[in-house]
């Protein structure tokens, strides 16, 4: 039930890792640059983390890129974020595909600009056959909204009370084949999960690091994995 891979003798590596990529704005403020530049630096950090995850043998990486609540940010910042997502897909798609990364998006898409929706669909198509690592990107995603939608599907499909169990709910989440994270990492010193993967994180190990996301790299990822490896997961047992 622990779903672990191993990287070297006696070293336990999580099969599935989730990351709340926090701190782009503070990183930009500290350097006197625009918030947009902070977000661009954050995309470069993601590239480093994907490559290190491959090296470690992590099978699935899920990142929180844009939440349902992020629409409340200033309009110019939201617009810049949409453009940065587009730039990142265009820049990274060919190399991610070559490295065997399969990319999928979880969350809503209908509120994104049509041109960005097309980019996201293109990225999924171009990497669909890859299997080296799964990169799941939470875009316009919220854990509560996901659970509400799953409950709505249960009602729409007319399930009887006896048919409703954990498997029935899990099958109606936005990405039923997303592996539950063994490890959640949050950067920037905040210690909360912020409406991310509420169902899937039920038994995840949590690691909170002070590093701002644009400064996060191989060393910090390995540090978090080492913390995970030192813990004993009981899943409610002894």
N, C-alpha and C positions, 0 to 999 in steps of 0.2 A: 504493500500500500504506500510505501514511501517514495517509490518512483525515482530512484537515484541512479545517476551514472557515476562512473569512477574515472578520475584522471590521475593515474599514477597509484602506486601501492598505498592503500589505506586512506586515500583522499576521497571524500564524499563530495560530489558536485550535484547541485539541484538540476533536475531535468527541465524544470520550467521556472523562469524568473520573470517577475513583473517590476517595473520601475516607474515611480512618479518623478518625472524630470522637472524639478523645481529649482528656481533661483536665477533664471535668465535675466529677469528685470533687475534684481539686486546686483548681479554681475555687471550689467551695463551701467548702472548708477555708480558703482565703485570706480569705473573706468572713464566716466564722463562721456559715454557714447549713447546712441539711441537704443531704446528697448528693442527695436527691430534688429540691431546688430547683436544684441544679446541673444535673441532667438536664433539668428544665423550661427552664432557660436555654438548654440545648443545642438543644432543639426550636425555640426562637425563632431561634437562629443558622441552623438548617437552612432555615427559611423565607427568610431573607435570601439565603442561598447559592443556593437554587432560583431566586429572582427575578433575581439577578445572572447566573446561568448562562443564563437566557433572554435577557437583554440582550446577553450575549457571543456568543450563537449556538451554545452547546454543545448537542449533540443528546441526550446521555445522561449522567445523573448517578447514580452508584452509591455508596451510603453504608453503612457498617458500623454498624448500630444495636445489635445484640445477637448475640454470638458463642456458639458451642456451649459454650465454656468459661465464659461469664458465669453459667451456672447454679450455679457453685460460690461465687458471692458470697453474702453473708448473706441469709437468706430475706426479711427485711423490705425489703432493697434490691431484690431481684428482684420482689417483690410490687408495690413502688412503681413499678418500671419498667413492669410490665404495665399498671398503671393510667394511667401517663403516656402510653404508646402509645395507649391507648384515648382519652384526653382529646385527644391531638394529632390523631388521625384525625377525631374528631367536630368539632374546632375548625377544622381546615384543609381538610377534604374539599371543602366547597362552593367555597371560593375557588380551590383548586388546580384543580378541575374547570373553573371559569370561565377560568382562565389557560391552559388547554390542556395541563395536565400529566397524563401517563399514569403512574399509579403501579402498580408490581408488587413483589411480595415474593419474595426468593430465600432458600432454606434450608428447614428443617423448620417445620411448624406444629403437629404432633400433640402437642407437649409444652406448647403455650400453652393458657391457659384457653379453653374453648369460646366464651365471649362475645367474646374477643379475635379468635379465628379468624373469627368471623362479621363483625366489624368490618373485618378485613383483606380478606375476600372482597368485602364491600360496596364498599370503596374501589377495588378492582380493577374491579368491575363498573361503577361510576359514572364511571370515567375511561377505560374501555377504548377509546372512540372518539377520544380525544385524541391529538394527534401533534406538538404544539409542542416538547415535551421529554419524554424518558422518565426517570422517577425510579424507580430500583431500590433497594429497601431490604433489606439483608442482615439477616434476623431468624433467630435460632437457626441461624446459618450458620457453617460451617467449611470451609476449602479442602480439607483432607485428607478430611473426611467426604464432600464432594462428589465427589472423585476415586474414593474407595472405592465410592460408589454408582454412579458411571459404570462402573467395572470390573465391578460386580455385574450391571449391566444387559447388558453385553457377554456375560457368561457365560450369563445367563438366556435371552438371545435366540439363543444358539448360534452366534455368529459364528466363522468359521474364522480361524486365524492370518493368512491372507492378506487378510482383510477388515478387520483391525484397523489403523487408521492414525490420524493426528491428527483427521481429519474424523469418524471413527467415535466417538472419545472426545468430541469437542466436541459432537456431536449428542446425547450422553447426559448432558451436564451439566444442572444443575437449571434453567438458563435458557439454552438453546441460542442464542436470538436476542439475548442481551446482547452488545453490541459490546465487544471487548477495549479496555480503557482505554488511551488515549494517555498519560494523565497520572494518577499517583497522588499524592495529598496526604495527609500525616499531620500532625496538629497536636500540640501540647504538648511538643515537643522530643525525642520518642522517635524512633529511627531503625530501625524494623523493620516488617515487614508483618503480623505477628501472625496468620498462617493465613488471610489474606484473599485470595480470588481467585487462588490459586496458579497455576492454569492460565492464566488470562486476563492476568496481569501479566507474562508472559514477556518482552515487549519494551516495557513501559511506562517512561516517564520518571518518576523519583521525586523528589518535593520534600518536604522535612521542614521544618516551621516551628515556632518556639517558642511561638507563640500558643496559649493554651488554647482549646478548642473554643467555649465560650460567647462568647468575645471575637472569634471569627472572623467576618469579614463581607466586604463587597464589596472593600475595599482589599486584604485578604489573598488573596482569590481572584484578583484581578487581578495581584497580585505573583507568585503561583504560575504563572499563565498566561504572564506575561512571561518568567519563567525558562524555561518550556517553549519559548517562541517563539525563545529565543536558542540552543537546542540543535539539533544536527544528528542526526537519527535515521538510523542505518545498517542496522538489522535484520540485523546480522552481516556486512554487506558493507563496502565502502569508499566 
